């Protein structure tokens, strides 16, 4: 069967299963159906042969099996698979989410930006309309308030006019399209920084939420909520395991109840894994917010010192600070959106374990389950491990007489087995444990029962993979034949396909991709392909190199050196140190520092200028009989006479 034919067959099977479930009142996604089809093919109980092409009868049987599983309302396994599909389709890493979030925001802004950059405004009304569009674009991109709030628009317009008055629209219109987009982005950062600074100074900030305070309040509450949920999930799993232990001691036939409880344990374990992933992201948010708060305070202080009470500040000093302030606030907005998405994922995950709890409570094992609750069995896996003495459970690798290892003979361990312990291994807590830290031996011997391993026992290293176990005996038995147990774990995963995602067994099931890659794959019925990375290295030179550094092939270079040597023979060296002489003796030179000498370039002199003197005659007058004659006499001496 060619690849195109295989894709056509797969799509037809998925389409028929979706339609069959829809006719029976159950809406299922194609991603879930695709994974369920692959899981049904892998299940050895269904007897599908992957070496041959499926017949029509096989296809119909496969469809009926998948429809039956998808419509089973009493299946914790189906709830677990649905939970895995939802998480895999909705959760992404922090960097990928922020990149996608920014891409979506830019795509939504493109119509507004395009309308501004493509505008050919000429009249006054058209230019005013274009300026209002610029204000709206800045508001939409910054996210600081609503574009329909009059007070927010006025404040944004005032901030924009201080850096980009309407009279400069003509210059803006003459720019290329890419330059216009770049200038709009810079204006957004500058205006956003101005509004944030005004809010800090108490002179504005309409429509701006206090994001640091909101995040500092929401993150601890979310963290506490997740930690409480993890603790409750762990206690529920411990109760299910205790119930299995009690039913196992009972002599009555309760195989169906045991399988139901084991599937419920898998459901709890998967929910706990997802909760811990979300908790890790929330903790990263807390660290990022703490760093951003420190940067925000530092930037505000620098702006206060730069601006203070000045009426005018150079733009080269203040604009970069406003832009950095806007970028810090944008990071706060990213953390807010990321925390909101993580909270939504938590809310969406709640129904999946809740349905399993309701199913267990509705079964006949409710009495046993309630008895365990009354006996105060509320202990987590971590508390159980802490109660056990390390000396009693740790695997000992010390050889005694007879070349035996405590607990088992040395020759019973498989070749390549190595034990790692906390006190002798660097970064012990960061070792990537296989099966997410669950005990592979218990998974095989107890038919898919998931118990977390205890690293204090010792971690088994085999073929650069690390395994943990629940007990010393389990570790020693697994170490005696690791290959056999690894294959048997894969067989258990074929019976319960949700274990493939939970235990991260995709490398052993190469034909079963993750949920996000399930659609459009034509490798449903192919055998797993084993791949191995290898490399070879060839030496460049097999013999030792003998390179003469003084060799020169250029004839003109040799002539230049010969002329240089010939010229040196006619030269006389005085009081200098050569390359050869400096190895024989130390030379010292003495110099005289310059002296300070005063010189006089001019002489001080003075002149005596005569003092002006004026005499006024006839001030008394001649009486009544004679007219008064007033005379002004200059008595100032000449320069020569003084």
C-alpha positions as CSV (number, residue, x, y, z in Angstrom):
1,X,0.0,0.0,0.0
2,X,1.4,3.4,-1.0
3,X,1.6,6.3,1.3
4,X,-1.3,8.1,-0.5
5,X,-3.5,5.0,-0.2
6,X,-2.6,4.6,3.5
7,X,-3.6,8.2,4.2
8,X,-6.9,7.8,2.4
9,X,-7.7,4.6,4.4
10,X,-6.8,6.3,7.7
11,X,-9.0,9.4,6.9
12,X,-11.9,7.2,5.9
13,X,-11.7,5.2,9.1
14,X,-11.5,8.3,11.2
15,X,-14.4,9.9,9.4
16,X,-16.6,6.8,9.8
17,X,-15.8,6.6,13.6
18,X,-16.6,10.3,14.1
19,X,-19.9,9.9,12.3
20,X,-20.8,6.7,14.1
21,X,-20.2,8.4,17.5
22,X,-22.1,11.5,16.4
23,X,-25.2,9.3,15.5
24,X,-25.1,7.9,19.0
25,X,-24.9,11.3,20.7
26,X,-21.2,11.6,21.4
27,X,-19.1,14.3,19.8
28,X,-15.4,13.3,19.5
29,X,-12.5,15.1,17.9
30,X,-10.6,13.6,15.0
31,X,-7.4,13.8,17.0
32,X,-8.8,11.6,19.7
33,X,-10.2,9.2,17.2
34,X,-6.8,9.0,15.4
35,X,-5.0,8.1,18.5
36,X,-7.7,5.6,19.5
37,X,-7.3,3.8,16.2
38,X,-3.6,3.5,16.6
39,X,-4.0,2.3,20.1
40,X,-6.5,-0.4,19.0
41,X,-4.1,-1.7,16.4
42,X,-1.3,-1.9,19.0
43,X,-3.4,-3.8,21.5
44,X,-2.4,-7.5,21.3
45,X,-5.9,-8.5,22.5
46,X,-7.4,-7.3,19.2
47,X,-5.1,-9.6,17.1
48,X,-4.3,-7.0,14.3
49,X,-1.3,-7.9,12.3
50,X,0.8,-4.9,11.4
51,X,2.7,-6.9,8.7
52,X,-0.2,-7.0,6.3
53,X,-2.7,-4.7,4.8
54,X,-6.1,-4.6,6.7
55,X,-9.0,-6.2,4.9
56,X,-12.6,-4.8,4.8
57,X,-13.5,-7.1,7.7
58,X,-10.5,-5.8,9.7
59,X,-11.5,-2.2,9.0
60,X,-15.1,-2.8,10.2
61,X,-13.9,-4.6,13.3
62,X,-11.4,-1.8,14.0
63,X,-14.2,0.8,13.7
64,X,-16.5,-1.2,16.0
65,X,-13.7,-1.5,18.6
66,X,-12.9,2.2,18.5
67,X,-16.6,3.2,18.7
68,X,-17.1,0.9,21.7
69,X,-14.2,2.4,23.5
70,X,-15.1,6.0,22.8
71,X,-18.7,5.4,24.0
72,X,-17.7,3.6,27.2
73,X,-18.9,5.8,30.1
74,X,-17.3,3.6,32.7
75,X,-13.7,3.9,31.5
76,X,-11.2,5.9,33.5
77,X,-8.8,5.0,30.7
78,X,-10.9,7.0,28.2
79,X,-11.0,9.9,30.6
80,X,-7.2,9.8,30.8
81,X,-6.8,9.7,27.1
82,X,-9.2,12.7,26.7
83,X,-7.2,14.6,29.3
84,X,-3.9,13.8,27.5
85,X,-5.4,14.9,24.2
86,X,-6.7,18.2,25.7
87,X,-3.4,19.0,27.4
88,X,-1.3,18.2,24.3
89,X,-3.5,20.3,22.0
90,X,-3.8,23.3,24.3
91,X,-0.5,23.4,26.3
92,X,2.7,24.7,24.9
93,X,6.0,26.0,26.3
94,X,6.3,29.5,27.6
95,X,8.4,30.8,24.6
96,X,6.2,29.2,22.0
97,X,3.1,30.6,23.6
98,X,4.4,34.2,23.9
99,X,5.6,34.0,20.3
100,X,2.2,32.9,19.1
101,X,0.5,35.5,21.3
102,X,2.5,38.3,19.8
103,X,1.9,36.9,16.3
104,X,-1.9,37.0,16.9
105,X,-1.8,40.5,18.3
106,X,0.2,41.7,15.3
107,X,-2.2,40.0,12.9
108,X,-5.2,41.8,14.6
109,X,-3.4,45.1,14.3
110,X,-2.5,44.7,10.7
111,X,-5.8,46.2,9.2
112,X,-5.4,49.3,11.4
113,X,-1.7,49.7,10.6
114,X,-2.3,49.1,6.9
115,X,-5.0,51.8,6.8
116,X,-2.5,54.3,8.3
117,X,0.5,53.3,6.1
118,X,-1.6,53.3,2.9
119,X,-3.3,56.6,3.6
120,X,-3.0,59.4,1.0
121,X,-4.5,62.2,3.1
122,X,-4.3,65.7,1.6
123,X,-7.0,67.9,3.2
124,X,-7.0,69.1,6.7
125,X,-10.0,66.9,7.7
126,X,-8.2,63.8,6.2
127,X,-5.1,64.6,8.2
128,X,-7.0,65.0,11.4
129,X,-8.8,61.7,10.7
130,X,-5.4,60.0,10.1
131,X,-4.0,61.4,13.4
132,X,-7.0,60.0,15.3
133,X,-6.2,56.6,13.6
134,X,-2.6,56.8,14.8
135,X,-3.9,57.4,18.4
136,X,-6.2,54.4,18.1
137,X,-3.4,52.2,16.8
138,X,-1.2,53.2,19.7
139,X,-3.9,52.4,22.2
140,X,-4.7,49.0,20.7
141,X,-1.0,48.0,20.5
142,X,-0.2,49.3,24.0
143,X,-3.3,47.8,25.7
144,X,-3.5,50.6,28.2
145,X,-7.2,51.4,28.3
146,X,-10.0,51.3,25.9
147,X,-10.1,53.1,22.6
148,X,-13.7,54.1,23.3
149,X,-13.0,55.8,26.6
150,X,-12.8,59.6,26.0
151,X,-10.5,60.3,29.0
152,X,-8.1,57.6,27.8
153,X,-8.1,58.9,24.2
154,X,-7.5,62.5,25.4
155,X,-4.6,61.5,27.6
156,X,-3.0,59.4,24.8
157,X,-3.5,62.2,22.3
158,X,-1.8,64.7,24.6
159,X,1.1,62.4,25.1
160,X,1.4,61.8,21.4
161,X,1.3,65.5,20.6
162,X,4.3,66.1,22.9
163,X,6.5,63.9,20.8
164,X,4.7,63.8,17.4
165,X,2.6,66.9,16.7
166,X,0.0,66.8,13.9
167,X,2.1,69.2,11.9
168,X,4.7,66.4,11.3
169,X,2.2,64.2,9.5
170,X,3.5,65.5,6.2
171,X,7.0,64.2,6.9
172,X,5.4,60.9,8.1
173,X,3.5,60.5,4.8
174,X,6.7,60.9,2.8
175,X,8.3,57.8,4.4
176,X,8.4,54.3,3.0
177,X,5.9,51.8,4.3
178,X,8.4,49.9,6.3
179,X,9.7,53.1,7.9
180,X,6.1,54.1,8.7
181,X,5.5,50.9,10.6
182,X,8.8,51.2,12.4
183,X,8.0,54.8,13.5
184,X,4.5,53.8,14.6
185,X,6.0,51.1,16.9
186,X,8.5,53.6,18.3
187,X,5.8,56.1,18.9
188,X,3.7,53.4,20.7
189,X,6.6,52.7,23.1
190,X,7.4,56.3,23.7
191,X,3.7,57.3,24.4
192,X,3.2,54.2,26.5
193,X,6.3,55.1,28.6
194,X,5.1,58.7,29.0
195,X,1.6,57.5,30.2
196,X,3.2,55.1,32.7
197,X,5.5,57.7,34.0
198,X,2.6,60.2,34.4
199,X,0.7,57.5,36.3
200,X,3.6,57.0,38.6
201,X,3.8,60.7,39.2
202,X,0.0,60.9,39.9
203,X,-0.7,63.1,36.8
204,X,-2.5,60.6,34.6
205,X,-2.8,56.9,34.0
206,X,-6.5,56.6,33.0
207,X,-7.5,53.0,32.2
208,X,-4.1,51.6,33.3
209,X,-4.4,48.6,35.7
210,X,-1.8,48.0,38.4
211,X,-0.4,44.8,36.8
212,X,2.5,44.2,39.3
213,X,0.0,44.3,42.2
214,X,-2.5,42.1,40.4
215,X,0.2,39.5,39.6
216,X,1.7,39.6,43.1
217,X,-1.7,38.7,44.4
218,X,-2.8,36.2,41.7
219,X,0.4,34.1,41.4
220,X,0.6,33.0,45.1
221,X,-3.1,32.1,45.1
222,X,-2.7,30.1,41.9
223,X,0.4,28.4,43.3
224,X,-1.4,27.4,46.5
225,X,-4.4,26.2,44.6
226,X,-2.2,23.9,42.4
227,X,-0.3,22.6,45.4
228,X,-3.5,21.7,47.2
229,X,-4.8,20.0,44.1
230,X,-1.5,18.0,43.7
231,X,-1.7,16.9,47.4
232,X,-5.4,15.8,47.0
233,X,-4.6,13.9,43.8
234,X,-1.7,12.1,45.4
235,X,-3.8,11.1,48.4
236,X,-6.6,9.9,46.1
237,X,-4.1,7.7,44.3
238,X,-2.8,6.3,47.6
239,X,-6.4,5.5,48.6
240,X,-7.0,3.7,45.3
241,X,-3.7,1.7,45.8
242,X,-4.7,0.8,49.4
243,X,-8.1,-0.3,48.0
244,X,-6.3,-2.5,45.5
245,X,-4.3,-4.0,48.3
246,X,-7.4,-4.9,50.3
247,X,-9.2,-6.4,47.3
248,X,-6.1,-8.4,46.4
249,X,-6.2,-10.1,49.8
250,X,-9.9,-10.9,49.3
251,X,-10.5,-14.4,47.8
252,X,-13.5,-13.4,45.8
253,X,-13.3,-12.7,42.0
254,X,-12.9,-8.9,41.6
255,X,-10.7,-8.7,38.5
256,X,-13.0,-6.0,36.9
257,X,-12.8,-3.9,40.0
258,X,-9.1,-4.2,40.2
259,X,-8.7,-3.1,36.5
260,X,-11.0,-0.2,37.2
261,X,-9.0,0.9,40.2
262,X,-5.7,0.6,38.3
263,X,-7.0,2.7,35.5
264,X,-8.2,5.2,38.1
265,X,-4.6,5.3,39.5
266,X,-3.2,6.0,36.1
267,X,-5.8,8.8,35.7
268,X,-4.6,10.3,39.0
269,X,-0.9,10.0,38.1
270,X,-1.5,11.7,34.8
271,X,-3.4,14.5,36.4
272,X,-0.6,15.0,38.9
273,X,2.0,15.1,36.1
274,X,0.0,17.8,34.3
275,X,-0.5,19.8,37.5
276,X,3.2,19.8,38.2
277,X,4.0,21.0,34.7
278,X,1.6,23.9,35.1
279,X,3.0,24.6,38.6
280,X,6.5,24.8,37.2
281,X,5.3,27.4,34.7
282,X,3.5,29.4,37.4
283,X,6.7,29.4,39.5
284,X,8.6,30.7,36.4
285,X,6.0,33.4,36.1
286,X,6.7,34.4,39.7
287,X,10.4,34.6,39.1
288,X,9.9,36.7,36.0
289,X,7.5,39.1,37.7
290,X,9.9,39.6,40.6
291,X,12.7,40.5,38.1
292,X,10.3,42.8,36.2
293,X,9.2,44.6,39.4
294,X,12.9,45.3,40.2
295,X,13.5,46.6,36.6
296,X,10.4,48.8,36.8
297,X,11.4,50.4,40.1
298,X,15.0,51.0,38.8
299,X,13.7,52.6,35.5
300,X,11.2,54.9,37.3
301,X,14.0,56.1,39.6
302,X,16.3,56.9,36.6
303,X,13.5,58.8,34.9
304,X,12.8,60.8,38.0
305,X,16.4,61.7,38.2
306,X,16.6,62.6,34.5
307,X,13.4,64.7,34.4
308,X,12.9,66.0,37.9
309,X,11.3,69.4,37.6
310,X,12.9,70.4,34.3
311,X,10.7,72.0,31.7
312,X,12.7,70.6,28.8
313,X,14.8,67.4,28.6
314,X,16.9,66.3,25.6
315,X,15.0,63.6,23.6
316,X,18.2,61.5,23.3
317,X,18.2,61.1,27.0
318,X,14.6,60.5,27.8
319,X,13.1,58.7,24.8
320,X,15.2,55.5,25.2
321,X,14.1,55.3,28.9
322,X,10.5,55.7,27.9
323,X,10.8,52.9,25.4
324,X,12.5,50.6,27.9
325,X,9.7,51.3,30.4
326,X,7.1,50.4,27.8
327,X,8.9,47.1,27.1
328,X,9.0,46.2,30.8
329,X,5.2,46.9,31.0
330,X,4.7,44.7,27.9
331,X,6.4,41.9,29.7
332,X,4.0,42.4,32.6
333,X,1.1,42.0,30.1
334,X,2.7,38.8,28.7
335,X,2.9,37.3,32.2
336,X,-0.7,38.3,32.9
337,X,-1.9,36.6,29.7
338,X,0.2,33.5,30.4
339,X,-1.1,33.2,33.9
340,X,-4.7,33.5,32.6
341,X,-4.1,30.7,30.1
342,X,-2.5,28.4,32.7
343,X,-5.5,29.1,35.0
344,X,-7.9,28.2,32.2
345,X,-6.0,24.9,31.6
346,X,-6.3,24.1,35.2
347,X,-10.1,24.7,35.1
348,X,-10.4,22.5,32.0
349,X,-8.4,19.7,33.6
350,X,-10.7,19.4,36.6
351,X,-13.6,17.4,35.0
352,X,-11.4,14.5,33.9
353,X,-10.3,13.2,37.3
354,X,-13.6,14.3,38.8
355,X,-15.5,11.8,36.4
356,X,-13.2,9.0,37.5
357,X,-13.8,9.8,41.2
358,X,-17.5,9.8,40.6
359,X,-17.2,6.4,38.8
360,X,-15.3,4.8,41.6
361,X,-17.8,6.1,44.2
362,X,-20.7,4.7,42.3
363,X,-19.1,1.2,42.2
364,X,-19.4,-1.6,44.8
365,X,-15.9,-0.7,46.1
366,X,-17.3,2.4,47.7
367,X,-17.5,0.7,51.1
368,X,-13.8,-0.3,51.0
369,X,-12.9,3.2,49.8
370,X,-14.8,4.9,52.6
371,X,-13.3,2.6,55.2
372,X,-9.8,3.7,54.1
373,X,-10.9,7.4,54.5
374,X,-12.1,6.7,58.0
375,X,-8.8,5.0,58.9
376,X,-7.1,8.4,58.2
377,X,-5.0,7.2,55.2
378,X,-4.4,10.7,54.0
379,X,-0.7,10.3,53.3
380,X,1.1,11.3,50.1
381,X,3.8,9.3,48.3
382,X,6.5,11.6,49.6
383,X,5.4,11.1,53.2
384,X,5.5,7.3,52.8
385,X,9.1,7.5,51.4
386,X,10.2,9.7,54.3
387,X,9.0,7.2,56.9
388,X,11.4,4.5,55.5
389,X,15.0,4.3,56.8
390,X,17.5,4.9,54.0
391,X,19.9,2.3,55.5
392,X,17.2,-0.4,55.3
393,X,16.2,0.2,51.7
394,X,19.3,1.3,49.9
395,X,20.9,-1.2,47.5
396,X,24.4,-2.1,48.7
397,X,27.1,-2.6,46.1
398,X,29.9,-3.5,48.6
399,X,31.5,-6.8,47.8
400,X,31.9,-9.4,50.6
401,X,33.7,-12.7,50.8
402,X,32.7,-14.9,47.9
403,X,32.4,-11.9,45.6
404,X,28.8,-11.5,46.4
405,X,26.8,-8.3,46.7
406,X,24.4,-7.8,49.6
407,X,20.9,-8.9,48.5
408,X,22.0,-10.8,45.4
409,X,24.9,-12.5,43.8
410,X,27.2,-10.4,41.7
411,X,26.9,-12.6,38.7
412,X,23.1,-12.1,38.7
413,X,23.4,-8.4,37.6
414,X,23.2,-7.8,33.9
415,X,26.2,-6.4,32.1
416,X,26.3,-2.6,32.0
417,X,24.3,-2.0,35.2
418,X,25.5,0.8,37.4
419,X,24.1,2.1,40.7
420,X,24.0,5.8,41.5
421,X,23.4,7.3,45.0
422,X,22.7,10.8,46.3
423,X,25.9,11.1,48.3
424,X,28.2,10.0,45.5
425,X,26.5,11.5,42.4
426,X,26.6,15.1,41.3
427,X,23.2,16.7,40.4
428,X,21.4,13.5,41.6
429,X,18.0,15.2,41.8
430,X,18.2,16.3,38.2
431,X,18.7,12.9,36.7
432,X,16.1,12.3,33.9
433,X,14.3,9.2,35.3
434,X,12.6,6.8,32.9
435,X,8.8,6.2,33.2
436,X,8.6,9.7,34.9
437,X,10.1,8.2,38.1
438,X,7.5,5.3,38.4
439,X,8.7,1.8,39.3
440,X,9.0,-0.3,36.1
441,X,9.2,-3.6,38.1
442,X,5.9,-2.9,39.9
443,X,4.3,-1.9,36.6
444,X,5.1,-5.3,35.2
445,X,4.6,-7.6,38.2
446,X,1.4,-5.9,39.4
447,X,-0.2,-5.5,35.9
448,X,0.0,-1.8,35.2
449,X,0.0,-0.6,38.8
450,X,1.8,2.8,39.1
451,X,3.9,3.4,42.2
452,X,6.5,6.2,42.4
453,X,10.0,5.0,42.8
454,X,12.2,6.1,45.7
455,X,15.6,7.5,44.5
456,X,17.1,7.0,48.0
457,X,17.2,3.2,47.2
458,X,19.6,3.9,44.4
459,X,19.1,4.8,40.8
460,X,19.9,2.1,38.2
461,X,21.8,3.3,35.2
462,X,21.5,1.1,32.2
463,X,22.4,2.1,28.6
464,X,22.5,5.8,29.7
465,X,19.0,5.6,31.1
466,X,18.0,5.9,34.7
467,X,15.4,3.9,36.6
468,X,14.0,4.2,40.1
469,X,12.2,1.5,42.2
470,X,9.9,1.2,45.2
471,X,12.0,-1.3,47.1
472,X,15.4,-2.9,47.3
473,X,14.1,-6.2,46.0
474,X,12.4,-4.6,43.0
475,X,15.6,-2.9,42.1
476,X,17.7,-6.0,42.3
477,X,15.2,-8.1,40.3
478,X,15.0,-5.4,37.6
479,X,18.8,-5.2,37.5
480,X,19.1,-8.9,36.9
481,X,17.4,-8.7,33.5
482,X,16.7,-5.0,32.5
483,X,15.9,-5.8,28.8
484,X,13.2,-8.2,29.7
485,X,11.5,-5.8,32.0
486,X,11.8,-2.9,29.5
487,X,10.0,-5.0,26.9
488,X,7.3,-6.1,29.3
489,X,6.6,-2.4,30.2
490,X,6.0,-1.8,26.5
491,X,3.6,-4.7,26.5
492,X,1.7,-3.2,29.4
493,X,1.5,0.1,27.5
494,X,-0.2,-1.8,24.6
495,X,-2.9,-2.9,26.9
496,X,-3.4,0.7,28.4
497,X,-2.4,3.1,25.6
498,X,-2.6,6.1,28.0
499,X,0.6,4.8,29.5
500,X,2.5,5.7,26.3
501,X,2.0,9.4,26.9
502,X,2.3,9.2,30.7
503,X,5.5,7.1,30.8
504,X,7.0,8.8,27.7
505,X,7.3,5.6,25.7
506,X,7.2,7.3,22.3
507,X,10.7,6.0,21.4
508,X,9.5,2.4,21.9
509,X,6.4,3.1,19.8
510,X,7.9,5.0,16.9
511,X,4.7,4.5,14.8
512,X,2.6,6.2,17.5
513,X,3.3,9.9,17.4
514,X,2.1,12.5,20.0
515,X,-1.5,13.8,19.8
516,X,-0.5,17.0,18.1
517,X,1.1,15.0,15.3
518,X,-1.5,12.3,15.0
519,X,-3.5,13.9,12.3
520,X,-2.3,13.4,8.7
521,X,0.1,10.5,9.5
522,X,0.2,7.6,7.2
523,X,2.3,5.4,9.5
524,X,-0.6,3.9,11.4
525,X,0.1,0.3,10.6
526,X,3.9,0.4,10.1
527,X,6.3,-1.3,12.4
528,X,8.4,0.8,14.7
529,X,11.6,2.0,13.0
530,X,14.7,1.8,15.1
531,X,17.2,4.6,14.5
532,X,20.6,5.1,15.9
533,X,23.0,8.1,15.7
534,X,26.6,7.1,14.8
535,X,29.7,9.0,13.7
536,X,33.2,8.4,12.6
537,X,36.3,10.5,12.8
538,X,39.3,10.5,10.5
539,X,42.6,12.2,11.4
540,X,43.7,14.9,9.0
541,X,47.4,14.1,9.3
542,X,48.6,10.6,10.2
543,X,52.2,11.7,10.7
544,X,53.6,14.4,13.0
545,X,53.8,17.7,11.3
546,X,57.3,19.2,10.7
547,X,56.7,22.8,9.7
548,X,59.7,25.1,9.4
549,X,58.4,28.6,10.5
550,X,61.4,30.4,8.9
551,X,60.8,28.8,5.4
552,X,59.8,31.3,2.7
553,X,58.9,30.4,-0.8
554,X,58.6,33.9,-2.2
555,X,61.9,35.0,-4.0
556,X,61.1,38.7,-3.5
557,X,60.6,38.1,0.2
558,X,64.0,36.4,0.4
559,X,65.6,39.3,-1.4
560,X,63.9,41.8,0.9
561,X,65.3,40.0,3.9
562,X,68.8,39.8,2.3
563,X,68.8,43.6,1.7
564,X,67.7,44.2,5.3
565,X,70.6,42.1,6.6
566,X,73.1,43.8,4.3
567,X,71.9,47.2,5.5
568,X,72.2,46.2,9.1
569,X,76.0,45.4,8.7
570,X,76.6,49.1,7.9
571,X,74.7,50.4,10.8
572,X,76.1,51.3,14.2
573,X,74.0,50.7,17.3
574,X,74.3,53.2,20.2
575,X,72.8,52.7,23.6
576,X,70.0,50.4,22.6
577,X,69.0,46.9,23.6
578,X,68.8,44.2,20.9
579,X,66.8,41.0,21.0
580,X,69.9,39.0,21.8
581,X,71.5,41.3,24.4
582,X,68.4,41.6,26.5
583,X,68.9,37.9,27.5
584,X,72.4,38.6,28.8
585,X,72.1,41.8,31.0
586,X,69.8,44.5,32.2
587,X,70.2,48.0,30.8
588,X,69.1,51.1,32.5
589,X,68.8,54.6,31.2
590,X,68.7,57.9,33.1
591,X,67.0,61.0,32.0
592,X,66.7,64.4,33.4
593,X,63.1,65.7,34.1
594,X,62.3,69.1,32.6
595,X,62.8,72.1,34.9
596,X,60.2,74.8,35.6
597,X,61.5,78.1,34.3
598,X,59.7,81.5,34.6
599,X,60.0,84.0,31.8
600,X,58.7,87.6,31.7
601,X,57.1,88.6,28.4
602,X,55.9,92.1,29.4
603,X,56.3,94.9,32.0
604,X,53.6,96.6,34.0
605,X,53.5,100.4,33.5
606,X,51.1,103.3,34.4
607,X,50.3,106.8,33.3
608,X,49.1,109.9,35.3
609,X,46.1,111.5,33.6
610,X,45.4,115.1,34.7
611,X,42.3,115.5,36.8
612,X,39.6,117.7,35.0
613,X,38.9,121.0,36.8
614,X,36.3,123.6,35.8
615,X,35.7,127.0,37.4
616,X,32.4,128.8,37.1
617,X,32.7,132.6,37.4
618,X,29.8,135.0,38.0
619,X,27.7,132.8,40.1
620,X,27.0,135.5,42.7
621,X,25.7,138.0,40.1
622,X,26.1,141.8,39.7
623,X,23.2,142.9,41.9
624,X,20.1,144.7,40.7
625,X,21.9,147.4,38.9
626,X,24.2,145.3,36.6
627,X,23.3,142.2,34.6
628,X,24.9,139.0,35.8
629,X,27.7,137.6,33.5
630,X,28.2,133.8,33.9
631,X,31.6,132.4,32.6
632,X,32.9,128.8,32.5
633,X,36.7,128.5,32.8
634,X,38.5,125.2,32.1
635,X,41.4,124.9,34.6
636,X,42.5,121.3,33.5
637,X,46.3,121.1,32.9
638,X,47.7,119.6,29.7
639,X,49.2,116.2,29.7
640,X,52.6,117.5,29.2
641,X,52.4,119.8,32.2
642,X,51.1,117.1,34.6
